[in-house]
Every structure is written in C-alpha cells, then in structure tokens.
C-alpha cells in the first residue's frame, strides 16, 4: 500500500505542473488589463505602465510563470490586485465557509440519495421505483442556479421563511446547501438503485434468502453493505465537484465563500487570486481522488494496490 501511495504521489507531480500551466495561461486569456482597472480610466499610460511593472505584468510570460511557481513554494500566492492584501489571507477568510457548505451538502445528499436509491432499488419496476428515478433525473437535469432562484422566490420572497442572502447565521446555510446538494443526491440515488439491484442478484443474497432470513435482514445486512462500496466511491469523487460547483451557488445566494471570491476576482481581472483559486480547486480534486482510491481499497479487501 505504501509503495502504491508513493507512486501516486510522484504521479501527481506532472499532473500538478500541467494544471498550473493551464491555470496560468487560462487567466492570461481573460479580456481586459488589470493594470488599467487598478489605475482607472483617467490614468495616463505612464501610470498604467508603473502599475504593470509593480505587478510584474510587463515581464515575459515564461518569467511570470516561473516567478509564480517559485513564490508558491515559499508560501506566497501573491497579492490581490483589487485589495492589495495577500491572496492567502483573502482565501483563508472564505475557505472554511466553502468547506462547510460542501460538507453539509454532502451529508444531506447522502441521506436523501441513499434513501431514495434504496427505496427504488428494493421496489424495482414498481411505482416507488418510477417515482424515485423520475425525481432523480429531474434533479440531475435542472440547473442548480434555477433551483436556487426558485427556492429564493418561494421560501424567501413569498413565504419569508428563510433569509435570501448572506452567510452570517445557520439559516443562511439552508438554501445554498439544499441547492448545491440536489444534483448530488440525484446522482447518489441513481447509483444506489443500480448497486442495490445488482447486489440483490448476488449469490450471497440468494443464500441469505434460502436460510429463511427476513427480507429486511437480507436487504440491510447483505444487499446494502455490499452495494455501498461503489456508492462511497461516487460520493468521494463528487466532493471535489461540489467545491467547484459552489462557485455558482454562492454567487446566487451572496454566500461569502471561495465562489463569490472567484466571481469578484474575474470581474476585477485579479490574476493572482484567480490563479490561486483554480489551482486550489484542482489540487483538492486530485487529492480527494487519491483518498477515494485508498478508501475503496480499505472497504473492499479484494482490491490490492501494488
């Protein structure tokens, strides 16, 4: 196992390098001159050039990239062009909120998704199955921002049950968590249903029934346990997607997290903040991918990583 982990960690190095190059070049393709935005429309060309020199934007692109990578190894992600504060500081103010949002979305998605998936899988080709899968398909097909807007309209504007925007209290978390988790819960439900149906065809299930065990015992002790290995993998991989998907949801609800920071940074051509955020999202996904593989091996003794 340790040998496998070592190989995976070494294999992550070229992946991270390619990601960093892509992020660096992608940000440079964003229209607009950040130096001009900082200086203002009335500023002279000399002032703009001074700002470009201060930000290091007048250097050749390869030099800018190398400087950025060297600074990262020194724990410096640069300074925000908009606020002048360290990017690490700006991210640290919001990172916990985004993790909390994604974590709570995972929890409620797993609860709802597993419940619907088990309900549908144990009632295959019955109305429970059709209803559960119809809701799941709808949850995957409808854009999250539209769901968020509808929740705001109904629960906040008309019924006035929950606040519209903000991140100050636990009530501000409810609508973003529901919105962010609907798509994932639908994915988990469909995957759970397929795993349950497949597990119910297994030899261990037929053996358990032949022993005269109650159907409830068969489902929970044999079918559920054997089908959860694949479901855990899906949940783990989706956590990385949730961190990225939080950008849109946070923007809809005005939630103070990495998503709103990303939108503000793009609007202000804040190169260094955008680079850091995209790199963090990508690294989170790569690391989570590795952890999911290790968790899968821990849950399934038949898997041996060499």
SULLIN-V270924 format. One record per residue. N is the residue number from 0. D_CENTER is the distance of its C-alpha to the mean C-alpha in whole Angstrom. Layout:
N_D_CENTER + N_D_CENTER
This chain:
0_27 + 1_27 + 2_29 + 3_26 + 4_23 + 5_25 + 6_25 + 7_21 + 8_21 + 9_24 + 10_22 + 11_19 + 12_22 + 13_22 + 14_19 + 15_18 + 16_21 + 17_20 + 18_17 + 19_19 + 20_21 + 21_19 + 22_17 + 23_21 + 24_23 + 25_20 + 26_20 + 27_24 + 28_24 + 29_23 + 30_26 + 31_28 + 32_30 + 33_28 + 34_31 + 35_33 + 36_31 + 37_31 + 38_35 + 39_35 + 40_37 + 41_40 + 42_40 + 43_42 + 44_41 + 45_43 + 46_40 + 47_37 + 48_38 + 49_38 + 50_35 + 51_34 + 52_36 + 53_34 + 54_31 + 55_32 + 56_31 + 57_34 + 58_34 + 59_34 + 60_30 + 61_30 + 62_32 + 63_29 + 64_26 + 65_28 + 66_29 + 67_25 + 68_24 + 69_27 + 70_26 + 71_23 + 72_25 + 73_27 + 74_24 + 75_24 + 76_21 + 77_24 + 78_25 + 79_23 + 80_26 + 81_26 + 82_26 + 83_28 + 84_26 + 85_24 + 86_21 + 87_20 + 88_21 + 89_19 + 90_16 + 91_17 + 92_18 + 93_15 + 94_12 + 95_14 + 96_13 + 97_9 + 98_9 + 99_12 + 100_10 + 101_7 + 102_10 + 103_12 + 104_10 + 105_10 + 106_13 + 107_15 + 108_13 + 109_15 + 110_18 + 111_18 + 112_17 + 113_19 + 114_22 + 115_22 + 116_22 + 117_25 + 118_27 + 119_27 + 120_27 + 121_30 + 122_32 + 123_31 + 124_33 + 125_34 + 126_33 + 127_30 + 128_29 + 129_29 + 130_28 + 131_25 + 132_24 + 133_25 + 134_22 + 135_19 + 136_20 + 137_20 + 138_17 + 139_15 + 140_18 + 141_18 + 142_15 + 143_13 + 144_15 + 145_18 + 146_18 + 147_17 + 148_20 + 149_22 + 150_21 + 151_22 + 152_25 + 153_26 + 154_25 + 155_25 + 156_28 + 157_30 + 158_30 + 159_29 + 160_27 + 161_24 + 162_24 + 163_22 + 164_21 + 165_20 + 166_18 + 167_22 + 168_22 + 169_20 + 170_21 + 171_19 + 172_16 + 173_17 + 174_17 + 175_13 + 176_12 + 177_14 + 178_13 + 179_9 + 180_10 + 181_13 + 182_12 + 183_10 + 184_14 + 185_15 + 186_14 + 187_15 + 188_18 + 189_19 + 190_18 + 191_20 + 192_23 + 193_24 + 194_24 + 195_26 + 196_28 + 197_28 + 198_29 + 199_32 + 200_34 + 201_34 + 202_37 + 203_36 + 204_35 + 205_39 + 206_40 + 207_39 + 208_40 + 209_44 + 210_44 + 211_44 + 212_41 + 213_40 + 214_37 + 215_35 + 216_35 + 217_35 + 218_31 + 219_30 + 220_32 + 221_31 + 222_29 + 223_26 + 224_26 + 225_27 + 226_24 + 227_21 + 228_21 + 229_19 + 230_17 + 231_16 + 232_15 + 233_13 + 234_11 + 235_10 + 236_9 + 237_7 + 238_5 + 239_4 + 240_3 + 241_2 + 242_2 + 243_4 + 244_5 + 245_6 + 246_9 + 247_11 + 248_11 + 249_12 + 250_15 + 251_16 + 252_17 + 253_18 + 254_15 + 255_16 + 256_13 + 257_11 + 258_11 + 259_14 + 260_15 + 261_14 + 262_16 + 263_19 + 264_19 + 265_19 + 266_22 + 267_24 + 268_23 + 269_22 + 270_22 + 271_21 + 272_18 + 273_16 + 274_17 + 275_16 + 276_12 + 277_12 + 278_13 + 279_11 + 280_8 + 281_10 + 282_11 + 283_9 + 284_8 + 285_12 + 286_12 + 287_10 + 288_12 + 289_15 + 290_15 + 291_14 + 292_17 + 293_19 + 294_18 + 295_20 + 296_23 + 297_23 + 298_23 + 299_25 + 300_28 + 301_29 + 302_27 + 303_28 + 304_26 + 305_29
